[in-house]
Amino acid sequence: QVQLVESGGGLVQAGGSLRLSCAASGSIFGFNAMGWYRQAPGKEREVVAVVTRGGTTNYADSVKGRFVISRDIKNTVYLQMNGLKPEDTGIYCCYAETRETHIHYWGKGTLVTVSS
C-alpha cells in the first residue's frame, strides 16, 4: 500500500524559512515524478514544485528563486522554503507517481502559516 507522510509545516514570520519533508513508501519499483501542491484559502490548488526521477525540477513562477525541491534515494521529497511571504500560507500536499502503475498518490497535507 502506497503511503505518503508529510512533516515540517508550522507557523513562521514573513522572511523566514521552513523545510517540508514527505516520505513515500509502498511502491515496488519506486516513484517517477514527486512534488508539492498547495491549497491557499480562497484559491485553487496549484503546483508549487516538481522533481522527476532524473532530478529535473520545475517551479511555479511565484516561488522561483525562493523554494528548492529535492529528493533522495529513499523516496523522500523535500521542499526548502526561504523568504516566505504571507501569500505562501496554505496546506501543502506532496504527491508521487508510482513507476509500475503511473498512479498519483497524495499525502494528507501539512499546514504552513506565514504571518506578516
C-alpha positions in Angstrom: 0.0 0.0 0.0 1.4 3.3 -1.1 1.7 5.9 1.7 3.0 9.5 1.8 3.7 11.1 5.1 4.5 14.8 5.3 6.1 16.8 8.1 7.7 20.2 8.7 4.8 22.6 8.4 4.2 25.3 11.0 3.9 29.0 11.8 6.7 31.3 10.6 7.1 35.0 10.2 7.5 36.6 6.8 11.0 36.3 5.5 11.6 33.1 7.5 12.2 29.6 6.3 10.7 26.1 6.6 11.6 22.7 5.3 8.9 20.2 4.4 9.6 16.5 4.1 7.5 13.8 2.5 8.4 10.1 2.9 6.8 7.9 0.2 6.6 4.1 0.6 4.9 1.1 -0.8 5.8 1.2 -4.4 7.7 -1.9 -5.6 9.6 -0.1 -8.3 9.8 3.3 -6.7 8.4 6.6 -8.0 8.6 8.7 -11.1 7.8 12.4 -10.5 7.3 13.7 -7.0 6.2 17.1 -6.0 4.3 19.5 -3.9 0.9 21.2 -4.3 -0.6 23.9 -2.1 -4.1 24.9 -1.4 -4.4 28.5 -0.2 -7.5 29.9 1.4 -10.0 31.0 -1.3 -7.7 29.9 -4.1 -7.4 27.0 -6.4 -4.9 24.3 -5.8 -1.6 25.0 -7.5 1.6 23.1 -8.3 4.4 24.5 -6.3 7.3 22.3 -7.4 8.1 19.0 -9.1 11.2 16.9 -9.3 11.5 14.0 -11.8 13.2 10.7 -11.1 16.2 12.0 -13.0 16.4 15.2 -10.9 14.8 17.7 -13.3 12.9 20.4 -11.3 10.1 22.8 -12.2 8.7 25.5 -10.0 5.7 27.8 -10.0 6.7 31.3 -11.0 5.6 32.6 -7.6 8.2 30.5 -5.8 11.1 30.6 -8.2 14.3 31.7 -6.5 12.9 31.1 -3.0 11.9 27.4 -2.9 14.1 24.4 -3.7 12.7 20.9 -4.2 14.9 17.8 -3.9 14.6 14.1 -3.3 16.8 11.3 -2.0 17.2 7.6 -2.9 14.9 6.6 -0.1 11.9 8.2 -1.9 11.7 11.2 0.4 11.0 14.5 -1.2 11.9 17.8 0.4 10.8 21.4 -0.1 13.1 24.0 1.3 11.1 27.3 1.5 13.1 30.5 2.0 11.9 34.1 2.0 8.4 33.1 2.9 5.6 35.5 2.3 2.1 35.7 3.8 0.7 34.6 0.4 2.6 31.3 0.8 0.2 30.3 3.5 -1.8 27.2 2.8 -1.9 23.4 3.1 1.0 21.8 1.3 0.4 18.3 0.0 3.1 16.1 -1.6 2.4 13.6 -4.3 4.2 10.8 -6.0 3.6 8.8 -9.2 4.3 5.1 -9.0 6.6 3.7 -11.7 4.6 0.5 -12.2 1.1 1.9 -12.4 1.6 5.6 -13.1 -1.0 6.4 -10.4 -0.6 9.6 -8.4 -0.8 9.2 -4.6 -1.3 12.1 -2.2 -0.3 12.9 1.4 -2.8 14.3 3.8 -1.1 17.7 3.8 0.7 19.9 6.2 -0.3 23.5 7.1 2.1 26.3 6.5 1.2 29.7 8.0 3.2 32.8 7.3 2.5 35.8 9.4 3.2 39.4 8.3 
